[in-house]
Amino acid sequence: MRTVVSACAVFFAAVSLAQAGTMATGEQISAAISGNTVQGSMIASGAYTEFYGSDGAIKGKDYSGKWRVNGDTMCFQYGQDPEACWQVRLDGNQVTWVKDGKDDGAGTIVKGNPNNF
């Protein structure tokens, strides 16, 4: 009996790890991000804290932008910069931004707009 229980535990742990590595769908991205704040860091630009409004507005401490889901990616545009899109990996309240198959940043999803951006 212990062997069966142990085998089941190993199987479910492997399934959980595989799901954690799966890219989110557009619906999953919207459900997790819209109306919430993400605090984290990007490899190229460093630390960030941004609120993603349900209207597509991005609000940071001293800046704003726009976001949208395009297929199964999340796209961002700040000022006159061209729009850039990332795949998203979600694991609970953790988000990983994936660009060209490589992790490009990560953050923690915080409910609502606690910074009042």
C-alpha positions as CSV (number, residue, x, y, z in Angstrom):
1,M,0.0,0.0,0.0
2,R,2.8,2.4,0.8
3,T,4.3,1.9,-2.6
4,V,1.0,2.9,-4.3
5,V,0.7,6.0,-2.1
6,S,4.4,6.9,-2.8
7,A,3.9,6.4,-6.5
8,C,0.8,8.6,-6.5
9,A,2.6,11.3,-4.6
10,V,5.5,11.3,-7.1
11,F,3.0,11.3,-10.0
12,F,1.1,14.3,-8.6
13,A,4.3,16.2,-7.8
14,A,5.5,15.7,-11.4
15,V,2.1,16.9,-12.7
16,S,2.3,20.0,-10.5
17,L,5.8,20.9,-11.7
18,A,4.8,20.4,-15.3
19,Q,1.8,22.6,-14.9
20,A,3.9,25.3,-13.2
21,G,6.1,25.3,-16.3
22,T,3.1,25.7,-18.7
23,M,2.5,29.0,-20.5
24,A,-0.7,30.7,-19.6
25,T,-3.6,31.2,-22.0
26,G,-4.9,34.6,-22.8
27,E,-7.9,34.0,-20.6
28,Q,-5.7,32.9,-17.7
29,I,-3.5,36.0,-18.2
30,S,-6.5,38.4,-18.1
31,A,-8.0,36.7,-15.1
32,A,-4.7,36.8,-13.1
33,I,-3.5,40.3,-14.1
34,S,-6.5,42.5,-14.8
35,G,-7.3,44.8,-11.9
36,N,-4.2,43.8,-10.0
37,T,-0.6,44.9,-9.3
38,V,2.6,43.1,-10.1
39,Q,5.8,43.7,-8.2
40,G,9.0,42.2,-9.6
41,S,12.1,42.7,-11.6
42,M,13.0,42.4,-15.3
43,I,16.4,41.3,-16.4
44,A,17.0,44.4,-18.6
45,S,15.3,47.1,-16.7
46,G,15.3,46.1,-13.0
47,A,12.6,46.5,-10.4
48,Y,9.0,47.5,-11.2
49,T,5.6,47.8,-9.5
50,E,2.7,48.3,-11.9
51,F,-1.1,48.3,-11.6
52,Y,-2.9,46.8,-14.6
53,G,-6.3,48.3,-14.9
54,S,-9.2,46.4,-16.4
55,D,-9.5,49.2,-18.9
56,G,-6.0,48.4,-20.3
57,A,-4.2,51.2,-18.4
58,I,-0.8,50.6,-16.8
59,K,0.0,52.8,-13.8
60,G,3.4,53.0,-12.1
61,K,4.9,55.4,-9.7
62,D,5.9,58.0,-12.2
63,Y,4.7,56.7,-15.5
64,S,1.8,55.1,-17.3
65,G,1.2,52.9,-20.3
66,K,-1.2,50.4,-21.9
67,W,-1.5,46.6,-21.7
68,R,-3.5,44.1,-23.6
69,V,-3.7,40.4,-24.2
70,N,-2.9,39.3,-27.7
71,G,-3.6,35.6,-28.2
72,D,-1.7,33.9,-25.4
73,T,0.7,36.8,-24.8
74,M,0.6,40.0,-22.7
75,C,1.6,43.1,-24.5
76,F,2.8,46.4,-23.1
77,Q,3.3,49.9,-24.6
78,Y,4.8,52.8,-22.8
79,G,4.8,56.3,-24.3
80,Q,6.0,56.3,-27.9
81,D,7.9,53.0,-27.5
82,P,6.7,50.1,-29.8
83,E,4.4,47.5,-28.2
84,A,6.3,44.5,-26.8
85,C,4.7,41.1,-25.9
86,W,5.7,38.3,-23.6
87,Q,4.4,34.8,-22.9
88,V,3.4,34.4,-19.3
89,R,3.9,31.5,-16.9
90,L,1.7,31.6,-13.8
91,D,2.2,29.7,-10.6
92,G,-0.2,30.8,-7.9
93,N,0.5,34.5,-7.3
94,Q,3.9,34.3,-9.1
95,V,4.3,35.4,-12.7
96,T,7.2,34.8,-15.0
97,W,7.6,36.9,-18.2
98,V,9.0,34.8,-21.0
99,K,10.5,36.3,-24.2
100,D,11.9,34.2,-27.0
101,G,11.7,31.1,-24.9
102,K,13.8,32.5,-22.0
103,D,12.7,33.8,-18.6
104,D,13.0,37.6,-18.9
105,G,11.6,38.7,-15.5
106,A,9.4,37.7,-12.7
107,G,7.0,39.1,-10.1
108,T,4.4,38.6,-7.5
109,I,0.7,39.4,-8.2
110,V,-0.8,41.6,-5.5
111,K,-4.6,42.0,-5.4
112,G,-6.0,45.4,-6.4
113,N,-4.0,48.7,-6.4
114,P,-2.5,48.8,-2.9
115,N,-0.1,51.7,-4.0
116,N,-3.0,53.8,-5.2
117,F,-1.4,54.4,-8.6
